[in-house]
Amino acid sequence: MKKAVLLVALTLGVLMLGTASWWGYQYVQYRQHLPTLDLVVNDVAREYHIYVPRTDSKDEFALVVLLQGGDAGSWRFAQQHRWEVLADKLGVILVQPVGYKLPHNEGAWQLDTHAGATQDVEFISAMLKDVAANYAIDERKVYAVGYSMGSMFSYELACQMSGRFIAIASHAGSMPIDPRDCNPTRHVPIMHLHGVDDPIIAYSNRWDWKAWPTVGTMQDVPGLIDYWSTKYACKGERVMTENGTTHFVYADCEQGGRIEHYKIEDIGHDWPDQIFGRSTHQVIWDFFTEVSATEQPKTG
């Protein structure tokens, strides 16, 4: 009997050690290695990570805000190394804000921003000001990239900070079907990527949060694209399909707005490595540079 108990104890010990080693590996592998900067916004301590390119150029920097999903914590962003290589080559500062989950929210980023629930857009605004106080930023080249929960929050920026962000792109997110306050001062160009087989944020179905009724029902992806193309009064649609990926483009929109959507077959919630044979980060960057040629920022 004692031998059996000892054997069970040893087995459990090995399993626990293995589990701890696995989590330790995950932490080392995926934790954010970039420097952390602190801000206090409305008496709340907030953080963001920053990557400043290795360059001797005197030109102003472009700025890309990387919006993490999940708990929006200090984890490396999808394809972050590739973004860093691009940043060094082209003079781009990368910043990754860290989310802050309020007790009554289900997500780490505030959705359905409205009076009384503006803490995250105020944080992003303060972060942009903090970066601009230390580095010369080209206001014509300020962008946001979101993943999952970060994708959802990127649409808050399109609604609330359209005068600060020239364009946004995101993967595997959505937005409320009936946002309480979405009246952008300009039509921010939008790119949305989404896997048809996404088991977490369904492509074709609307869904509800388990414990966040104030946000309301979330859009399916076709509804999301329809929401923005209607808001921007877009006319016409171009469709291109290659190797299971369909690219929808709405380019004839009011105020120079633009909507692009990649519907990706055989992809779930994971970030796609490539689109049409090109690295996803590069597809997004090319979208940013294309719209920057015509888009100009406004205040508000």
C-alpha positions in Angstrom: 0.0 0.0 0.0 2.8 2.4 1.0 4.6 1.6 -2.3 1.4 2.4 -4.3 1.0 5.7 -2.5 4.6 6.6 -3.1 4.3 5.7 -6.7 1.2 7.9 -7.1 3.0 10.8 -5.3 6.0 10.5 -7.5 3.9 10.4 -10.6 2.0 13.5 -9.6 5.2 15.2 -8.8 6.6 14.5 -12.2 3.4 15.7 -13.8 3.5 18.9 -11.8 7.1 19.5 -12.7 6.4 18.9 -16.3 3.5 21.3 -16.3 5.6 24.0 -14.5 8.3 23.5 -17.1 5.9 23.8 -19.9 4.4 27.1 -18.5 8.0 28.3 -17.9 8.8 27.7 -21.5 5.7 29.5 -22.7 6.6 32.5 -20.5 10.1 32.7 -21.8 9.1 32.1 -25.4 6.3 34.5 -25.6 6.7 37.2 -22.9 7.3 40.7 -24.2 11.0 41.6 -24.3 10.6 45.3 -25.2 11.2 48.0 -22.7 8.2 49.0 -20.5 7.1 52.6 -20.0 4.6 53.7 -17.3 1.8 56.3 -17.5 -0.8 57.4 -15.0 -4.2 58.1 -16.8 -7.1 59.3 -14.6 -5.3 58.1 -11.5 -4.8 54.6 -13.0 -1.3 53.2 -13.6 -1.0 52.0 -17.2 1.9 50.5 -19.2 3.1 50.2 -22.8 6.0 48.6 -24.5 8.1 50.4 -27.2 10.5 49.5 -30.0 12.6 52.3 -31.4 14.3 51.4 -34.7 18.1 51.4 -35.1 18.5 54.2 -37.5 20.6 57.4 -37.9 17.9 59.0 -40.0 16.7 62.5 -39.0 13.3 61.9 -40.6 10.2 61.7 -38.6 9.1 58.2 -37.5 6.0 56.4 -38.6 4.1 54.8 -35.6 2.3 51.5 -35.4 0.2 50.6 -32.3 0.0 46.9 -31.8 -3.2 45.9 -29.9 -2.8 42.5 -28.3 -5.7 40.1 -27.8 -6.5 37.8 -24.9 -5.7 39.5 -21.6 -3.9 42.2 -23.7 -0.9 41.5 -21.4 2.9 41.7 -21.9 3.1 39.1 -24.6 4.8 39.3 -28.0 2.6 40.4 -30.8 2.0 38.2 -33.8 4.9 38.4 -36.3 6.6 40.9 -33.9 10.1 40.1 -35.1 9.1 40.8 -38.7 7.6 44.1 -37.6 10.8 44.9 -35.9 12.9 44.2 -39.0 10.5 46.4 -41.0 10.8 49.1 -38.3 14.6 49.1 -38.6 14.5 49.3 -42.3 11.8 52.0 -42.7 12.0 54.0 -39.6 8.9 52.9 -37.7 8.3 53.0 -33.9 6.3 50.2 -32.6 4.2 50.5 -29.4 2.2 47.9 -27.6 -0.2 49.2 -24.9 -1.1 46.8 -22.1 -4.8 46.3 -21.4 -6.5 46.8 -18.0 -9.6 44.8 -17.2 -12.2 46.6 -15.2 -14.2 44.4 -12.7 -17.5 44.8 -14.6 -15.9 44.2 -18.0 -15.4 40.8 -19.6 -12.5 41.9 -21.8 -9.2 43.7 -21.2 -10.1 46.5 -23.7 -13.2 48.7 -23.3 -15.7 48.1 -26.1 -18.7 50.2 -27.0 -16.9 53.3 -25.8 -19.3 56.0 -24.6 -19.5 58.8 -21.9 -18.4 57.2 -18.7 -16.5 54.4 -20.4 -13.6 56.2 -22.2 -10.7 55.0 -20.1 -8.9 53.0 -22.9 -9.2 55.7 -25.6 -7.9 58.2 -23.1 -5.0 55.8 -22.3 -4.2 55.5 -26.0 -4.4 59.3 -26.5 -2.0 59.8 -23.5 0.3 57.1 -24.9 0.5 58.8 -28.3 1.3 62.1 -26.6 4.0 60.5 -24.5 5.7 59.0 -27.5 5.4 62.2 -29.4 7.0 64.1 -26.5 10.1 62.0 -26.9 10.3 61.2 -30.6 9.5 63.1 -33.8 6.4 61.4 -35.1 4.9 61.9 -38.6 1.2 62.4 -37.9 0.4 61.3 -41.4 1.8 57.8 -40.6 0.1 56.7 -37.4 -1.6 53.3 -37.6 -3.1 50.6 -35.5 -3.0 46.8 -35.8 -5.2 44.6 -33.7 -5.5 40.8 -33.1 -8.6 39.2 -31.6 -9.7 41.4 -28.6 -7.2 43.9 -29.9 -9.1 43.8 -33.3 -12.3 44.6 -31.5 -10.7 47.6 -29.8 -9.2 48.8 -33.0 -12.8 49.6 -34.1 -13.2 51.8 -31.0 -10.2 53.8 -32.3 -11.9 54.1 -35.7 -15.0 55.4 -34.0 -13.4 57.6 -31.3 -9.9 58.6 -32.6 -10.3 58.9 -36.4 -8.4 62.2 -36.3 -5.3 60.5 -34.8 -5.1 57.2 -36.8 -4.6 57.2 -40.5 -5.6 53.6 -40.9 -6.3 50.4 -39.0 -5.9 46.7 -39.8 -6.9 43.7 -37.7 -7.5 40.0 -37.6 -10.1 37.8 -35.9 -12.3 40.5 -34.2 -15.7 42.1 -34.4 -17.6 45.0 -33.0 -21.0 45.6 -31.4 -23.9 45.6 -33.9 -25.3 48.8 -32.4 -22.5 51.0 -30.9 -23.7 53.8 -28.7 -21.2 56.3 -29.9 -19.5 55.9 -33.3 -19.4 59.2 -35.2 -15.9 59.4 -36.7 -14.7 62.8 -37.9 -13.1 61.2 -40.9 -13.4 57.9 -42.6 -10.4 55.9 -41.4 -9.4 53.2 -44.0 -9.9 49.8 -42.6 -8.5 46.3 -43.4 -10.1 43.3 -41.7 -8.7 39.8 -41.9 -10.7 36.8 -40.7 -10.5 33.0 -40.9 -13.7 31.3 -42.0 -13.1 28.4 -39.6 -12.5 30.7 -36.6 -14.0 28.8 -33.6 -13.8 31.7 -31.2 -15.0 34.8 -33.2 -17.3 33.1 -35.7 -17.2 34.4 -39.2 -20.8 34.0 -40.2 -22.7 34.3 -36.9 -23.5 37.1 -34.5 -22.7 36.3 -30.8 -23.1 37.6 -27.3 -20.7 38.0 -24.4 -21.2 35.6 -21.4 -21.1 38.4 -18.8 -20.9 41.8 -20.6 -24.5 42.7 -21.5 -23.7 46.4 -21.7 -21.8 45.8 -24.9 -24.6 43.9 -26.6 -24.6 41.5 -29.5 -21.4 41.4 -31.7 -21.4 41.5 -35.5 -20.7 38.6 -37.7 -17.9 39.4 -40.2 -20.1 40.1 -43.2 -22.2 42.4 -41.0 -19.0 44.2 -39.8 -17.9 44.9 -43.4 -21.4 46.0 -44.3 -21.5 48.4 -41.3 -18.4 50.3 -42.3 -19.0 50.2 -46.1 -22.5 51.7 -45.4 -21.2 54.3 -42.9 -18.6 55.3 -45.5 -21.2 55.3 -48.3 -18.9 53.0 -50.4 -20.0 52.3 -54.0 -19.0 49.2 -55.9 -17.0 46.1 -54.8 -14.0 44.4 -56.3 -13.5 40.8 -55.5 -10.3 38.7 -56.1 -9.9 35.0 -55.1 -6.6 33.0 -54.9 -5.8 29.7 -53.1 -8.8 29.8 -50.9 -8.5 33.5 -49.9 -11.0 36.1 -51.1 -10.1 39.7 -51.1 -12.9 42.3 -51.1 -12.1 45.9 -51.8 -14.4 48.9 -51.4 -12.4 51.9 -52.7 -15.0 54.3 -53.9 -16.1 55.7 -50.5 -16.9 59.2 -49.2 -14.1 61.3 -47.7 -11.5 59.0 -49.3 -12.5 56.1 -47.1 -11.5 52.6 -48.0 -12.5 49.1 -46.8 -10.6 45.9 -47.5 -11.4 42.4 -46.2 -9.6 39.1 -46.6 -11.8 36.1 -46.1 -9.4 33.2 -45.5 -10.5 29.6 -45.9 -9.0 26.8 -43.7 -7.8 29.3 -41.1 -9.2 29.5 -37.5 -8.3 32.1 -34.9 -4.6 31.9 -35.3 -2.8 34.8 -37.0 -2.2 33.9 -40.7 1.5 33.7 -41.7 0.9 34.7 -45.3 -1.8 36.2 -47.5 -1.5 35.6 -51.3 2.0 34.3 -50.7 3.2 37.4 -48.8 3.8 37.8 -45.1 0.7 39.1 -43.4 2.6 42.0 -41.7 3.8 43.2 -45.1 0.3 43.0 -46.6 -0.9 45.3 -43.8 2.1 47.7 -44.1 1.5 48.0 -47.9 -2.1 48.9 -47.1 -1.0 51.5 -44.7 1.5 53.1 -47.1 -1.1 53.1 -49.9 -3.7 54.9 -48.0 -1.2 57.3 -46.5 -0.5 58.7 -50.0 -4.0 60.3 -50.0 -5.1 60.4 -46.4 -4.5 63.4 -44.1 -5.2 63.5 -40.4 -7.6 65.9 -38.8 -8.1 66.8 -35.2 -10.8 65.0 -33.2 
